[in-house]
Amino acid sequence: MPLSEHERKLLAEMEAALVQDDPRLVSTLSGKIRTPQGGRVVGGLISLFGGMAIILAGLVAKLPVVGIVGFIISLVGSFLIISNFSTGKLKSVPTRGANNKKGWGDRLEDRWDRRNFDK
């Protein structure tokens, strides 16, 4: 059964309110990475797994230099991933009343408290 014009308008208003209220939730549900730091995480994952593949290639070819290069690439990828999570850079869009100087876990805890007590 298709939606009426009134229902479509209400749905569009609800979507706009959700985008304005919690843009990170919208980006998570839509599967899009909208932050530039998200690209660094993806790049870190690619270099991590690429470095592991190079390590394996070095083991198969019995060339320690290739394995060392693979290890360095994996190390850089790990650093990119961990540095984004530990500094809280994935939180680029401030939410209502959030303090951006808090850590990742503190922001999650604050968000959980807001959801439980705002009802």
C-alpha positions as a Python dict, from the first residue, in 0.01 Angstrom:
ca = {
    (1, 'M'): (0, 0, 0),
    (2, 'P'): (160, 329, -107),
    (3, 'L'): (203, 617, 134),
    (4, 'S'): (-29, 914, 115),
    (5, 'E'): (109, 1262, 50),
    (6, 'H'): (64, 1351, 419),
    (7, 'E'): (252, 1039, 530),
    (8, 'R'): (537, 1112, 288),
    (9, 'K'): (564, 1465, 422),
    (10, 'L'): (571, 1338, 783),
    (11, 'L'): (835, 1080, 694),
    (12, 'A'): (1052, 1344, 524),
    (13, 'E'): (1021, 1571, 830),
    (14, 'M'): (1117, 1284, 1062),
    (15, 'E'): (1421, 1200, 847),
    (16, 'A'): (1532, 1564, 842),
    (17, 'A'): (1494, 1585, 1221),
    (18, 'L'): (1697, 1267, 1264),
    (19, 'V'): (1975, 1397, 1037),
    (20, 'Q'): (1986, 1719, 1237),
    (21, 'D'): (1967, 1548, 1578),
    (22, 'D'): (2209, 1258, 1527),
    (23, 'P'): (2405, 1268, 1198),
    (24, 'R'): (2644, 991, 1311),
    (25, 'L'): (2353, 750, 1356),
    (26, 'V'): (2228, 834, 1008),
    (27, 'S'): (2573, 777, 857),
    (28, 'T'): (2605, 449, 1047),
    (29, 'L'): (2266, 324, 932),
    (30, 'S'): (2321, 433, 573),
    (31, 'G'): (2665, 267, 567),
    (32, 'K'): (2844, 579, 448),
    (33, 'I'): (3160, 713, 606),
    (34, 'R'): (3121, 1090, 607),
    (35, 'T'): (3423, 1193, 806),
    (36, 'P'): (3771, 1240, 663),
    (37, 'Q'): (3904, 1036, 955),
    (38, 'G'): (3691, 744, 839),
    (39, 'G'): (3902, 740, 525),
    (40, 'R'): (4214, 718, 741),
    (41, 'V'): (4066, 416, 920),
    (42, 'V'): (3994, 247, 588),
    (43, 'G'): (4345, 332, 465),
    (44, 'G'): (4487, 195, 788),
    (45, 'L'): (4297, -131, 744),
    (46, 'I'): (4416, -164, 385),
    (47, 'S'): (4779, -103, 483),
    (48, 'L'): (4748, -340, 779),
    (49, 'F'): (4624, -629, 569),
    (50, 'G'): (4852, -540, 279),
    (51, 'G'): (5150, -543, 515),
    (52, 'M'): (5047, -883, 648),
    (53, 'A'): (5031, -1014, 291),
    (54, 'I'): (5380, -874, 226),
    (55, 'I'): (5507, -1043, 543),
    (56, 'L'): (5371, -1375, 419),
    (57, 'A'): (5526, -1317, 77),
    (58, 'G'): (5859, -1250, 246),
    (59, 'L'): (5829, -1574, 441),
    (60, 'V'): (5746, -1775, 131),
    (61, 'A'): (6028, -1614, -71),
    (62, 'K'): (6267, -1647, 227),
    (63, 'L'): (6362, -1279, 199),
    (64, 'P'): (6379, -1117, 546),
    (65, 'V'): (6398, -766, 397),
    (66, 'V'): (6054, -809, 235),
    (67, 'G'): (5913, -930, 568),
    (68, 'I'): (6058, -628, 749),
    (69, 'V'): (5902, -391, 495),
    (70, 'G'): (5568, -569, 539),
    (71, 'F'): (5597, -535, 914),
    (72, 'I'): (5661, -162, 887),
    (73, 'I'): (5360, -118, 657),
    (74, 'S'): (5140, -314, 900),
    (75, 'L'): (5271, -107, 1189),
    (76, 'V'): (5183, 218, 1011),
    (77, 'G'): (4834, 85, 935),
    (78, 'S'): (4783, -14, 1298),
    (79, 'F'): (4899, 327, 1412),
    (80, 'L'): (4649, 501, 1179),
    (81, 'I'): (4361, 292, 1308),
    (82, 'I'): (4448, 320, 1678),
    (83, 'S'): (4527, 691, 1666),
    (84, 'N'): (4183, 770, 1523),
    (85, 'F'): (4002, 579, 1795),
    (86, 'S'): (4215, 687, 2088),
    (87, 'T'): (4205, 1060, 2012),
    (88, 'G'): (3832, 1059, 1945),
    (89, 'K'): (3871, 1195, 1592),
    (90, 'L'): (3586, 983, 1463),
    (91, 'K'): (3352, 1216, 1650),
    (92, 'S'): (3371, 1509, 1408),
    (93, 'V'): (3008, 1622, 1438),
    (94, 'P'): (2930, 1765, 1783),
    (95, 'T'): (2601, 1654, 1935),
    (96, 'R'): (2380, 1834, 2175),
    (97, 'G'): (2572, 1913, 2495),
    (98, 'A'): (2868, 1692, 2408),
    (99, 'N'): (3217, 1786, 2515),
    (100, 'N'): (3460, 1705, 2232),
    (101, 'K'): (3756, 1690, 2473),
    (102, 'K'): (3618, 1373, 2629),
    (103, 'G'): (3744, 1035, 2525),
    (104, 'W'): (3558, 788, 2308),
    (105, 'G'): (3430, 584, 2602),
    (106, 'D'): (3317, 893, 2793),
    (107, 'R'): (3115, 1014, 2495),
    (108, 'L'): (2950, 673, 2460),
    (109, 'E'): (2861, 675, 2828),
    (110, 'D'): (2716, 1028, 2804),
    (111, 'R'): (2513, 930, 2501),
    (112, 'W'): (2379, 624, 2680),
    (113, 'D'): (2282, 836, 2982),
    (114, 'R'): (2105, 1090, 2759),
    (115, 'R'): (1901, 816, 2593),
    (116, 'N'): (1796, 666, 2924),
    (117, 'F'): (1708, 992, 3100),
    (118, 'D'): (1563, 1201, 2816),
    (119, 'K'): (1247, 990, 2803),
}
